Amino acid sequence: MGQIVLKLPLNKIEEMKKSYQSQLKNPPQGAIFAAKTLNSSITAYRSGKVLFQGKNPEIEAKKWGNIEETGPVNPPKKAKQKQHNFVPYPNLFNESHIGSDEAGTGDYFGPITVAAAYVEESQIPLLKELGVKDSKNLTDATITSIAKKLLQLDLPYSLVVLHNQKYNKLQQKGWSQGKMKAMLHHHALNQLMKKIDPLKPNGIIIDQFCEPHVYQRHLQSEQATLQENVYFMTKAESHSIAVAAGSIIARASFVQEMNKLSSKAGMNLPKGASAKVDQVIASMIKKYGRNSLNTFAKVHFANTKKASAYL
């Protein structure tokens, strides 16, 4: 079980509490709130410290702060933090480069979308002017609006969507979500490289979701190899305009796919993996049967079992 701690101002903690309103649980003494998500348990204290614990605490923690600066709680005293060899050089952020990011990985309903975008050095000021930044700090409406503007610019990009039926088949074959994401990023990057050929980006930045050697191992298991000049960085969308653009395109696509699925289901499918999701799952099972979930959801999520409480 991993552990991460962030030190945040109280106004940010209050914002977090509102965000996790549907996932709150009884807080321990001295805590402002406690919540439970698919990825981790979250406990925020009056001191400003927020503790994330669980199988994937980094997924929740990186929504609220820079986990690179905080690291795990109580690390071994003699242990040195390992730095991999795929860290982008600082000037790359101001040069022509490709960035890729994904959306939908923590959502029960809907697909995983991965987008890679190529931004030339001369385009960086314009993209900033359009409001391109970390999509986690933008509303879905704003993301959709910015994504349309990016497409009007003819910004070179590649989008890959892993729909739920294919996702569930791969999961049943033994693929982890990490492997799925690695292959989606790989395919998106290959497609984009073909689009911009013969142009060569100064580098490729992937928003890091696993250690580079694990990413490479996933590729090797499918006889694929890493492209040239690839770099990995957590919270990359806060540093790279290309990753931020990829993040916005991926999120806009995810929102569009969710709207399609909601229309198909005849009911609003909520994002995330909260108790509200469990209730909607139960409604779908009553209306269409349990097998229908395969088309709409990542059925191995714990929400499938939790929905039984509402049947």
C-alpha positions in Angstrom: 0.0 0.0 0.0 1.4 3.4 -1.0 1.4 6.5 1.0 1.8 10.2 -0.1 1.4 13.3 2.0 0.8 16.9 0.7 1.0 20.1 2.6 -1.9 22.3 1.4 -3.5 25.6 2.4 -6.8 25.3 4.2 -8.8 26.9 1.4 -7.5 24.2 -0.9 -8.5 21.5 1.6 -12.0 23.0 1.7 -12.1 22.8 -2.1 -11.1 19.1 -1.8 -13.8 18.4 0.7 -16.4 19.8 -1.7 -14.9 17.7 -4.5 -15.2 14.5 -2.5 -18.6 15.3 -1.1 -20.2 12.1 -2.2 -17.2 10.0 -1.0 -16.9 11.4 2.6 -16.6 9.1 5.6 -16.2 9.7 9.3 -13.0 11.6 9.9 -10.5 10.7 12.7 -10.0 13.2 15.6 -8.2 16.3 14.4 -9.1 15.8 10.8 -11.1 18.2 8.6 -12.4 15.4 6.5 -11.8 11.9 5.3 -12.8 10.3 2.0 -12.5 7.0 0.2 -12.1 6.7 -3.6 -11.2 3.8 -5.9 -7.6 4.8 -5.9 -7.0 5.8 -2.2 -8.2 6.9 1.2 -7.8 10.6 1.8 -7.5 12.3 5.2 -7.0 16.0 5.6 -5.8 17.5 8.9 -6.1 21.0 10.4 -2.3 21.3 10.2 -2.7 21.4 6.4 -1.3 17.9 5.8 -3.3 15.6 3.5 -2.6 11.9 3.6 -3.3 9.7 0.6 -3.1 5.9 1.2 -4.0 3.0 -1.0 -3.1 1.1 -4.1 -2.7 4.2 -6.4 -2.5 7.2 -4.1 -0.6 9.2 -6.7 -3.6 9.4 -8.9 -5.6 11.4 -6.4 -2.6 13.2 -4.9 -1.4 14.7 -8.2 -4.8 16.4 -8.7 -4.0 18.6 -5.7 -0.2 19.1 -5.6 3.2 18.2 -6.8 3.8 14.7 -5.4 7.5 14.8 -6.6 8.2 17.4 -3.9 6.5 15.5 -1.1 7.3 11.9 -1.7 6.0 9.0 0.4 5.1 9.3 4.1 7.9 8.2 6.5 10.4 6.9 3.8 13.2 4.8 5.1 15.9 7.0 6.6 18.7 5.7 4.6 16.8 5.3 1.4 17.7 7.7 -1.4 15.0 8.7 -3.9 15.7 7.2 -7.3 15.8 9.5 -10.3 15.3 7.8 -13.6 17.2 8.8 -16.8 14.2 10.0 -18.7 13.7 13.4 -17.1 13.2 16.1 -19.8 15.8 18.8 -20.0 14.3 22.2 -18.9 14.7 24.0 -22.3 12.6 21.3 -24.0 9.4 22.9 -22.6 10.1 26.0 -24.8 11.1 24.0 -27.9 9.1 22.1 -30.5 8.0 18.9 -28.9 5.2 16.3 -28.6 3.3 15.7 -25.4 0.8 12.9 -24.5 -1.7 12.4 -21.7 -4.8 10.3 -21.0 -8.3 10.7 -19.5 -10.9 8.3 -18.1 -8.6 5.9 -16.2 -10.2 6.4 -12.8 -13.8 6.6 -14.1 -16.1 3.5 -13.8 -18.1 4.5 -16.8 -16.6 5.4 -20.2 -13.5 4.6 -22.2 -9.8 5.5 -21.7 -8.8 8.2 -24.2 -5.2 9.1 -25.0 -4.1 12.1 -27.0 -0.7 13.2 -28.3 -0.1 16.7 -29.6 2.8 18.3 -31.5 3.4 22.0 -30.6 6.0 24.0 -32.5 8.0 26.6 -30.6 6.4 29.4 -32.5 2.9 28.2 -31.3 3.6 28.1 -27.6 2.6 31.8 -26.9 -0.7 31.4 -28.8 -1.6 28.2 -27.0 -1.0 29.9 -23.7 -3.2 32.8 -24.8 -6.0 30.3 -25.7 -5.9 29.0 -22.1 -4.1 25.7 -22.7 -3.0 24.5 -19.3 -3.4 21.6 -16.9 -6.9 20.2 -17.7 -7.5 19.2 -14.1 -7.8 22.9 -13.3 -10.4 23.5 -16.0 -14.1 22.7 -16.2 -15.3 20.2 -18.8 -17.1 23.1 -20.6 -13.9 25.1 -20.8 -12.0 22.0 -21.9 -14.4 21.4 -24.7 -14.2 25.0 -25.8 -10.4 25.1 -25.9 -10.3 21.7 -27.7 -12.4 23.1 -30.5 -10.0 26.1 -30.8 -7.0 23.7 -31.0 -8.6 21.8 -33.8 -9.3 25.0 -35.7 -5.6 25.7 -35.5 -4.9 22.5 -37.3 -2.7 21.5 -34.4 -1.2 18.1 -35.3 -2.5 15.5 -32.9 -3.5 11.8 -32.6 -6.3 10.5 -30.5 -6.8 6.8 -29.4 -9.9 5.6 -27.7 -10.1 2.3 -25.8 -13.9 1.6 -25.6 -15.3 -0.4 -22.7 -15.9 -3.7 -24.5 -12.3 -3.9 -25.7 -11.0 -2.7 -22.3 -12.9 -5.5 -20.5 -11.6 -8.1 -23.0 -8.0 -7.0 -22.4 -8.5 -7.0 -18.7 -9.9 -10.5 -18.8 -6.8 -11.6 -20.8 -4.6 -10.4 -17.9 -3.7 -6.9 -19.1 -3.3 -4.4 -16.3 -4.6 -0.9 -16.8 -1.0 0.3 -16.8 -0.2 -1.9 -19.8 -3.3 -0.7 -21.6 -2.2 2.9 -21.0 1.3 2.2 -22.2 0.1 0.7 -25.5 -2.4 3.5 -26.0 0.3 6.2 -25.6 2.6 4.2 -27.9 0.0 3.9 -30.6 -1.0 7.6 -30.3 2.7 8.7 -30.6 3.3 6.4 -33.6 0.3 7.8 -35.4 1.3 11.4 -34.7 4.9 10.8 -35.8 3.6 9.5 -39.1 1.4 12.6 -39.4 4.2 15.1 -39.0 6.8 13.2 -40.9 9.4 14.3 -42.0 9.4 16.8 -39.1 11.2 15.5 -36.0 10.3 16.9 -32.6 13.1 17.9 -30.2 11.5 15.4 -27.8 8.5 13.5 -26.6 7.1 14.0 -23.1 4.7 11.4 -21.6 2.8 12.3 -18.5 4.3 9.6 -16.3 1.9 7.1 -14.8 4.5 4.4 -14.1 8.3 4.1 -14.0 9.9 4.2 -17.4 11.3 0.7 -17.1 7.8 -0.6 -16.4 6.5 1.3 -19.4 9.2 -0.2 -21.6 8.5 -3.7 -20.2 4.8 -3.3 -21.3 5.9 -2.4 -24.8 8.4 -5.3 -25.0 5.6 -7.7 -24.1 3.9 -6.7 -27.3 7.1 -6.6 -29.4 7.1 -2.8 -29.4 10.0 -0.4 -28.7 10.2 3.1 -27.3 10.5 6.0 -29.7 13.5 8.2 -29.8 14.0 11.1 -27.4 11.1 10.1 -25.1 10.9 11.6 -21.6 8.7 10.9 -18.6 7.5 13.4 -16.0 4.8 13.3 -13.4 2.4 16.3 -13.6 3.9 17.1 -16.9 0.8 19.0 -18.1 1.8 21.7 -15.6 5.2 22.2 -17.4 4.7 21.2 -21.0 2.2 23.0 -23.2 2.2 20.0 -25.6 1.2 17.6 -22.7 -1.4 20.1 -21.6 -2.8 20.2 -25.2 -2.9 16.4 -25.3 -4.6 16.4 -21.9 -7.3 18.8 -23.1 -7.9 16.9 -26.3 -8.1 13.5 -24.4 -10.5 15.0 -21.8 -12.7 16.6 -24.4 -12.9 13.3 -26.2 -13.7 11.5 -22.9 -16.6 13.9 -22.2 -17.9 13.5 -25.7 -17.8 9.7 -25.3 -19.6 9.9 -21.9 -22.3 12.0 -23.5 -22.8 9.3 -26.2 -23.0 6.5 -23.6 -25.4 8.5 -21.4 -27.7 9.0 -24.4 -27.4 5.3 -25.3 -28.2 4.3 -21.7 -31.1 6.7 -21.4 -29.7 8.0 -18.2 -26.9 10.3 -17.0 -23.8 8.3 -16.4 -21.7 10.1 -13.7 -18.0 10.5 -14.0 -15.6 9.1 -11.3 -16.2 6.1 -9.1 -18.3 7.4 -6.2 -21.3 6.0 -4.4 -23.5 7.9 -6.9 -21.9 5.7 -9.6 -22.9 2.6 -7.6 -26.5 3.7 -7.5 -26.6 4.3 -11.3 -25.0 0.8 -11.9 -27.9 -0.7 -9.9 -30.4 1.2 -12.0 -28.7 -0.1 -15.2 -28.7 -3.7 -14.0 -32.4 -3.4 -13.1 -33.3 -1.9 -16.5 -30.9 -3.8 -18.9 -29.4 -6.6 -17.0 -25.9 -7.1 -15.6 -24.3 -8.0 -19.0 -25.1 -4.5 -20.3 -22.4 -3.1 -18.1 -19.8 -4.5 -20.4 -20.7 -1.9 -23.0 -20.6 1.1 -20.6 -18.1 0.4 -17.9 -14.8 -1.0 -16.6 -16.5 -3.9 -14.9 -13.6 -5.0 -12.8 -13.8 -1.8 -10.7 -15.0 -2.4 -7.2 -18.2 -0.4 -7.9 -19.7 -3.4 -9.7 -19.8 -5.3 -6.4 -20.8 -2.2 -4.4 -23.8 -1.7 -6.6 -25.3 -4.9 -5.1 -26.2 -2.8 -2.0 -28.7 -0.9 -4.1 -30.4 -3.9 -5.8 
